[in-house]
């Protein structure tokens, strides 16, 4: 089934149905802001001056009352879905010929626009449908719409007998909101029919997909709030339709396995391609006959698990020789149970099971075969203070209503919040006895007790379902982390599900064991976080203690491909019986996220690739008991014979929060004179009097050395940041800075660091010099003991052995110090340790040189392309030398890392399990293209660098102290303003002109043409166009949206653009830009326009004249744009805007408004890592 059309249709259908309900409510005087009164006079009801039949008054009152109770928008939402569900059900039934009369109600089998039921209306027999009325309306000729509405309502009423949970008798407010114009070409029905064809409705699975897509927008809206989810939105946030192949895996290895254990000779396995053969078992539930099996889905959703269980149970009954016509009723009566908090989903689950039963037997809709599915919608039931006392006294049940029963009756006040997690305080027998006693009571004429009576029975029915013990439990439980839980749910989880309270899914996992029999089979599809994260450690230990894993498929990414590609999933089957035994584990997570997992599962199940047979009790030897099924016994034993990393080094963070905009800067944003690079202690930092200090924020996946580009304001021993922490309005509980700023004793010390969160493999780097403050996005190891040298430890952390072990502790690429600290540290031989240390020191050196080859490093000295030994006679020759140098460095790093891996693999006994080779993509060195050459050229033009002196030359503030005479080889620009123009307008410091001069200064005059050709071939465009359109994009990317050269632009026409060097800007810069560049350019453009006017007169051909006209038109647009820009520039120049570089680029850039390009990206966005 192609689900894309459904995915597109369902959200729009939701909007359309809600709008239709809203319009219809407004027709009867009900809007979100106003309720018009109803005046009844004779046979009419008058609303806002309009007359209606008096028969609508009661329905209008019911609708008004419902809006009063539930709110206008929730009521419209609920009624919209009711009608959507009903029409979808009828559509499914007519396509499968399930309607008794045999006619289509919504469509015509021959594709005619009029529904078939209208054509044969006089032959249709439906409850409440009077033949004479039908004939009269049909003969009238103009009342087709009225007749169709009558037929549709009658059809819904007829379906009440079969599906009362969906089709209530339509004589209430739902009928009132059934829209008119149902026969129009754009009606709700016509649109539904066109989007839901026979292929879509081939299986009841379509109901679940439609529901998921229908609520998708609501789910997105709730999740976008990034706050605790209120009770009413839990279903929308947590409903997630399970792909059919996963359902088959779960049910076949659950229900199918239980049956095969009881019937070893059964041929059922031949029809279960997703079944995994396991080791023989003796301790399992004994089943005598199919009717004995009770299967429950405690979070049933749209019933997908149960519908496939229905299929499998049908095969079981058939194998046992039951009559086919009797099987559907037996299954619904004895075998399948579902619990759900969402009324819509509960309706769908019931609907799906009814359709499944009808699919198996044409006689199912007959009264003697009809069975209502055991789908329980868990409803909230609340009693007034004295309501239960008055009720029990009136019925003489005072003794029955003892404290335990009263407690039970109040347990469902938050049923929509807690759902199946509620554990009734009475057992099944006590509840059944109470129910029988209460049902036996005759209310007599005491109608005022009826509502309480029904509420009490409702609680007992729900409690009974929750106290049963099932043979089989299967679920795709709701996923919701603790941050999204509302306070009541969070407190409930803490009180009742301590081990699983970190996520709603694990609370359901915990709960499922208490509703299952001893020896029962349980199967789940969940996120894989519970397998590894420390917050689920106690849950894992408990699961291993009380049960055993029969099978597990680690699906990973793309578990839920339709809109949920990046959920990592795992399906698994448990047996609720303690004891050992090997389970079958299949890894599907070690492939790209986009790989289709069903075929991969079938392939690996068949070939045995990535299939592991392991006893989960062995995981107890691992710190934190992660479900590390791929680890060999040798790999696991290393934890028992080795010390852990946290025993020989301290893993620390420096801060738990920091206002990045306020206190962090890229090093190139601020004045060089305000930076201290040398502080080695808190004392020397304070004595320096400087404001900015090196800060270890984290970064991406770079190994050995790098990510030295962030500064923090630690002036006066962190005076400002400490004050912020104490007075942060978002953190009122913090009254002393030490709650957020800690480990100050470790500030400015050497260590080994890594990024706490990354999108790639774990990678660590050496802080080999003092002077760095540890930050929020990184973790650092300090005080490495003499048992292992820092270099050897760094080599281990960047080895394939560490990556292998960390997949058990940090599969989500979030590397906390506690997880890294669990790594086993083996005692290496002195020779191995010496070899590794030597290799690591060389790797650090290569990585440091590489990092410093680029101008974003604060230790950048010169451009490699111009460095002696690499510089050739031409730029192309230089580039080839540089490329060869980079290739050699990469190969050398591969050799060194591979050798380290080989040594560590051997030491840990993992030969044959891990491969030492390091692919090139894991080598974290950089190659930069010709854009880096041009960026350096601009830096030399601006005076930031000098060709004849290495390192940073000028990076102060306000152009103060800038000396043009210090640039003899290649002069720096006089004012720090470099035009980037479409045409050569005669400015000598135009970027293109100056690049020519730069090439002459670096390579001489002779190869100028060849050098320009090489540059333009590398760029894929001419030099002038690159400066005009692409240079600034590259600059923003290189400097992570914190540019040092700012692009002033007149607008889309790019009539005028120029770069201004941040550190040379001063209050007179804008005035100079206007007088020296913009005004002269205006004159030159005007002159050229006038010249073109004369040229057009002299043009000898029409094509030439058109060409001149086109140029003139473009110049006129530029002229107009430039005029506006000049006015804005003058206004800004008169303001004499000054910059405080300590405020950072983000603040300072915003001072110039739309005079600057990319202002929104720079001032409104976050830093790019």
Secondary structure, DSSP 4 states (H G I P E B T S, - for coil): ---HHHHHHHHHHHHHHHHHHHHHHHHTTB-SS-B--EEEETTEEEETTEEEEGGGHHHHHHHHHHHHHH-HHHHHHHHHHHHHHHHHHHHHHHHTT-STT---SSS-TT--SS-HHHHTGGG---TT--HHHHHHHHHHSS-HHHHHHHHHHHHHHHHTTT-TTT---S-SHHHHTS-S-TTSTTSHHHHHHHHS-TTGGGSTHHHHHHHHHHTHHHHHHHHHT-SPBPGGGHHHHH--PPPHHHHHHHHIIIIIHHHHHH-TT-SGGGG-TT-------SS----SSGGG--EEETT-TTSHHHHHHHHHHHHHHHHTT--HHHHHHHIIIIIEEEEES-HHHHHHHHHHHHHHHHHH-TTTTSTTT----EEEE-------TTHHHHHHHHHT-TTTS-HHHHHHHTTTTTHHHHGGG---SS-HHHHHHHHHHHHT---TT-GGGHHHHHHHHHHHHHHHHHH--EEEEEE-PPP-BGGGB-HHHHHHHHHH-TTTTTBHHHHHHHHHHHTEEEEEEEEEEEEGGGGT-GGGHHHHHHHHHH-EEEEEEEEETTSBTTTBTT--EEEEEEESS-S--EEEEEE--SS-TTS-HHHHHHHHHHH-TTEEEEEGGGGGGSTT----TT--HHHHHHHHHSEEGGGTSEEE-SBS---HHHHEEEGGGS-GGGEES---SHHHHHHH--SEEEEE---SS--BS----EEEE-HHHHHHHHHHHHT-TT-TT--SGGGTB--GGGTT--EEEEESB-SSS--EEEE-SS-EEE-TTEEEEE---TTS-HHHHHHHHTSHHHHHHHHHH-TTSB--HHHHTTSEE----HHHHHHHHHHHHHHHHHHHHHHHTSTTSTT--S-GGGSTTT--SSHHHHHHHHHHHHHHHHHHHHHHHHHHHHHHHHHTT-BTTB-----GGG-------HHHHHHHHHHHHHTSSBTTB-S-----STTTT--GGG-SSSPPPSSSEEE--SS--S-TT-HHHHHHHHHHHHH-STTHHHHHHHHHHHHTS-HHHHHHHTHHHHHHHHTTT--SEEEEE--TT-SSEEEEEGGG--TTHHHHHIIIIIHHHHHHHHHHHHHHHHHHHH-SSHHHHHHHHHHHHHHHHHHHHHHHHHHHHHHHHHHT----GGGHHHHHHGGGGGGBTTHHHHHHSPPP-
